[in-house]
């Protein structure tokens, strides 16, 4: 679907050509909007949206890894951990923070999985209830049709004498 070019915001009344449009030609008699045109004609060498997404994803991962490495290099102090009478040896504080984060993620995943199982059980229960109600509705429709047939007047037009 082509964008509306008759009214473009602050330039009301002025028409404009879409920035990403395919020129008219034998295979394309009218100009139309093509969002993938930028990837095909740009000088960046990107052929598809997936390649751009791949580059953005790996750039984001690289930035996160650099931040984690920088955090680790700045927090190298040694600490001892005591939990319920158990005492660890001296370990870097960044490892303590990473393990605490990993434990939090694990607890979150366990709670989320439990919640997911509860929701699936509820969906199964609701589907059974829907089937039961649909069956009851069908029975009521059949009863209503049969009663309608029984109450129909005699087709001879006369009454029983």
Number of C-alpha atoms within 10 A of each C-alpha: 6 10 10 11 14 13 12 13 9 7 10 10 11 11 12 12 13 15 11 14 17 16 12 11 9 6 7 10 10 11 15 17 16 14 12 13 15 17 16 14 11 10 8 10 11 15 15 13 12 10 13 14 11 11 12 12 11 11 12 12 12 12 11 12 12 12 12 14 12 11 12 17 11 11 13 13 12 13 15 12 13 10 7 5 7 7 10 11 10 11 14 15 18 20 15 15 13 13 12 12 12 12 12 12 12 12 12 12 12 12 12 12 12 11 12 12 12 12 12 11 12 12 12 12 11 12 12 12 12 12 11 12 12 12 12 12 12 12 12 12 12 12 12 12 11 11 11 10 10 9 8 8 10 9 7 7 7 8 8 6 3
